[in-house]
Amino acid sequence: NFTIHGLWPDKEGTVLQKCKPKPNYVNFKDKMFNDLDKNWIQLKFDEDYGRNKQPLWLYQYLKHGSCC
């Protein structure tokens, strides 16, 4: 498999990250959860913790996804 780490929004050559206001993160579920769990595995964390707390996806969403 080939995986892309991520795509970051930018504005005039400046990478946008940790945008305000901080968005409300809602745990992924259903098909989106299954796709992420298959293709973007949270290897740094215990399996149950990763699935329940979703720390990798939360971090990436707050840092980069919050700007979209």
PyMOL CGO cylinders between C-alpha atoms (Angstrom):
from pymol import cmd
from pymol.cgo import CYLINDER

trace = [
    CYLINDER, 0.00, 0.00, 0.00, 1.00, 3.58, -0.59, 0.3, 1, 1, 1, 1, 1, 1,
    CYLINDER, 1.00, 3.58, -0.59, -0.22, 6.13, 1.95, 0.3, 1, 1, 1, 1, 1, 1,
    CYLINDER, -0.22, 6.13, 1.95, -0.15, 9.91, 1.84, 0.3, 1, 1, 1, 1, 1, 1,
    CYLINDER, -0.15, 9.91, 1.84, 0.65, 11.41, 5.25, 0.3, 1, 1, 1, 1, 1, 1,
    CYLINDER, 0.65, 11.41, 5.25, -1.55, 14.42, 4.58, 0.3, 1, 1, 1, 1, 1, 1,
    CYLINDER, -1.55, 14.42, 4.58, -2.43, 17.46, 2.55, 0.3, 1, 1, 1, 1, 1, 1,
    CYLINDER, -2.43, 17.46, 2.55, -2.13, 20.85, 4.20, 0.3, 1, 1, 1, 1, 1, 1,
    CYLINDER, -2.13, 20.85, 4.20, -4.04, 23.96, 3.25, 0.3, 1, 1, 1, 1, 1, 1,
    CYLINDER, -4.04, 23.96, 3.25, -1.96, 27.03, 2.63, 0.3, 1, 1, 1, 1, 1, 1,
    CYLINDER, -1.96, 27.03, 2.63, -2.58, 30.67, 1.93, 0.3, 1, 1, 1, 1, 1, 1,
    CYLINDER, -2.58, 30.67, 1.93, -0.08, 32.52, -0.23, 0.3, 1, 1, 1, 1, 1, 1,
    CYLINDER, -0.08, 32.52, -0.23, 2.74, 30.11, 0.60, 0.3, 1, 1, 1, 1, 1, 1,
    CYLINDER, 2.74, 30.11, 0.60, 2.08, 30.05, 4.36, 0.3, 1, 1, 1, 1, 1, 1,
    CYLINDER, 2.08, 30.05, 4.36, 1.08, 26.67, 5.78, 0.3, 1, 1, 1, 1, 1, 1,
    CYLINDER, 1.08, 26.67, 5.78, -2.08, 26.99, 7.80, 0.3, 1, 1, 1, 1, 1, 1,
    CYLINDER, -2.08, 26.99, 7.80, -2.17, 25.08, 11.07, 0.3, 1, 1, 1, 1, 1, 1,
    CYLINDER, -2.17, 25.08, 11.07, -3.93, 25.29, 14.41, 0.3, 1, 1, 1, 1, 1, 1,
    CYLINDER, -3.93, 25.29, 14.41, -6.53, 27.71, 13.06, 0.3, 1, 1, 1, 1, 1, 1,
    CYLINDER, -6.53, 27.71, 13.06, -9.01, 29.51, 15.28, 0.3, 1, 1, 1, 1, 1, 1,
    CYLINDER, -9.01, 29.51, 15.28, -11.61, 29.03, 16.55, 0.3, 1, 1, 1, 1, 1, 1,
    CYLINDER, -11.61, 29.03, 16.55, -10.79, 25.52, 17.68, 0.3, 1, 1, 1, 1, 1, 1,
    CYLINDER, -10.79, 25.52, 17.68, -13.35, 23.21, 16.06, 0.3, 1, 1, 1, 1, 1, 1,
    CYLINDER, -13.35, 23.21, 16.06, -15.35, 20.59, 17.89, 0.3, 1, 1, 1, 1, 1, 1,
    CYLINDER, -15.35, 20.59, 17.89, -13.95, 17.17, 17.06, 0.3, 1, 1, 1, 1, 1, 1,
    CYLINDER, -13.95, 17.17, 17.06, -16.46, 14.34, 16.85, 0.3, 1, 1, 1, 1, 1, 1,
    CYLINDER, -16.46, 14.34, 16.85, -15.09, 10.80, 16.80, 0.3, 1, 1, 1, 1, 1, 1,
    CYLINDER, -15.09, 10.80, 16.80, -15.21, 9.16, 13.40, 0.3, 1, 1, 1, 1, 1, 1,
    CYLINDER, -15.21, 9.16, 13.40, -17.62, 6.27, 13.05, 0.3, 1, 1, 1, 1, 1, 1,
    CYLINDER, -17.62, 6.27, 13.05, -19.18, 3.96, 10.48, 0.3, 1, 1, 1, 1, 1, 1,
    CYLINDER, -19.18, 3.96, 10.48, -17.61, 3.93, 6.99, 0.3, 1, 1, 1, 1, 1, 1,
    CYLINDER, -17.61, 3.93, 6.99, -15.22, 6.83, 7.64, 0.3, 1, 1, 1, 1, 1, 1,
    CYLINDER, -15.22, 6.83, 7.64, -13.95, 5.08, 10.79, 0.3, 1, 1, 1, 1, 1, 1,
    CYLINDER, -13.95, 5.08, 10.79, -13.48, 1.80, 8.91, 0.3, 1, 1, 1, 1, 1, 1,
    CYLINDER, -13.48, 1.80, 8.91, -11.59, 3.52, 6.07, 0.3, 1, 1, 1, 1, 1, 1,
    CYLINDER, -11.59, 3.52, 6.07, -9.31, 5.40, 8.47, 0.3, 1, 1, 1, 1, 1, 1,
    CYLINDER, -9.31, 5.40, 8.47, -8.74, 2.34, 10.64, 0.3, 1, 1, 1, 1, 1, 1,
    CYLINDER, -8.74, 2.34, 10.64, -7.73, 0.34, 7.58, 0.3, 1, 1, 1, 1, 1, 1,
    CYLINDER, -7.73, 0.34, 7.58, -5.60, 2.94, 5.79, 0.3, 1, 1, 1, 1, 1, 1,
    CYLINDER, -5.60, 2.94, 5.79, -4.31, 5.28, 8.52, 0.3, 1, 1, 1, 1, 1, 1,
    CYLINDER, -4.31, 5.28, 8.52, -3.63, 2.99, 11.45, 0.3, 1, 1, 1, 1, 1, 1,
    CYLINDER, -3.63, 2.99, 11.45, -2.76, 4.56, 14.80, 0.3, 1, 1, 1, 1, 1, 1,
    CYLINDER, -2.76, 4.56, 14.80, 0.25, 2.30, 15.45, 0.3, 1, 1, 1, 1, 1, 1,
    CYLINDER, 0.25, 2.30, 15.45, 1.64, 4.44, 18.26, 0.3, 1, 1, 1, 1, 1, 1,
    CYLINDER, 1.64, 4.44, 18.26, -1.31, 3.64, 20.50, 0.3, 1, 1, 1, 1, 1, 1,
    CYLINDER, -1.31, 3.64, 20.50, -2.90, 0.54, 22.00, 0.3, 1, 1, 1, 1, 1, 1,
    CYLINDER, -2.90, 0.54, 22.00, -5.61, -0.72, 19.63, 0.3, 1, 1, 1, 1, 1, 1,
    CYLINDER, -5.61, -0.72, 19.63, -8.57, -0.14, 21.97, 0.3, 1, 1, 1, 1, 1, 1,
    CYLINDER, -8.57, -0.14, 21.97, -7.31, 3.29, 23.04, 0.3, 1, 1, 1, 1, 1, 1,
    CYLINDER, -7.31, 3.29, 23.04, -6.71, 4.30, 19.43, 0.3, 1, 1, 1, 1, 1, 1,
    CYLINDER, -6.71, 4.30, 19.43, -10.16, 3.23, 18.33, 0.3, 1, 1, 1, 1, 1, 1,
    CYLINDER, -10.16, 3.23, 18.33, -11.97, 4.84, 21.27, 0.3, 1, 1, 1, 1, 1, 1,
    CYLINDER, -11.97, 4.84, 21.27, -10.00, 8.07, 21.74, 0.3, 1, 1, 1, 1, 1, 1,
    CYLINDER, -10.00, 8.07, 21.74, -8.67, 8.46, 18.17, 0.3, 1, 1, 1, 1, 1, 1,
    CYLINDER, -8.67, 8.46, 18.17, -5.63, 10.50, 19.29, 0.3, 1, 1, 1, 1, 1, 1,
    CYLINDER, -5.63, 10.50, 19.29, -3.79, 10.53, 15.93, 0.3, 1, 1, 1, 1, 1, 1,
    CYLINDER, -3.79, 10.53, 15.93, -6.83, 11.55, 13.94, 0.3, 1, 1, 1, 1, 1, 1,
    CYLINDER, -6.83, 11.55, 13.94, -7.81, 14.13, 16.57, 0.3, 1, 1, 1, 1, 1, 1,
    CYLINDER, -7.81, 14.13, 16.57, -4.32, 15.68, 16.55, 0.3, 1, 1, 1, 1, 1, 1,
    CYLINDER, -4.32, 15.68, 16.55, -4.16, 15.88, 12.75, 0.3, 1, 1, 1, 1, 1, 1,
    CYLINDER, -4.16, 15.88, 12.75, -7.68, 17.29, 12.52, 0.3, 1, 1, 1, 1, 1, 1,
    CYLINDER, -7.68, 17.29, 12.52, -7.06, 20.00, 15.08, 0.3, 1, 1, 1, 1, 1, 1,
    CYLINDER, -7.06, 20.00, 15.08, -3.65, 20.92, 13.63, 0.3, 1, 1, 1, 1, 1, 1,
    CYLINDER, -3.65, 20.92, 13.63, -4.49, 20.89, 9.93, 0.3, 1, 1, 1, 1, 1, 1,
    CYLINDER, -4.49, 20.89, 9.93, -8.16, 20.07, 9.29, 0.3, 1, 1, 1, 1, 1, 1,
    CYLINDER, -8.16, 20.07, 9.29, -9.34, 22.94, 11.44, 0.3, 1, 1, 1, 1, 1, 1,
    CYLINDER, -9.34, 22.94, 11.44, -8.22, 25.36, 8.71, 0.3, 1, 1, 1, 1, 1, 1,
    CYLINDER, -8.22, 25.36, 8.71, -10.50, 23.94, 6.03, 0.3, 1, 1, 1, 1, 1, 1,
]
cmd.load_cgo(trace, "trace")
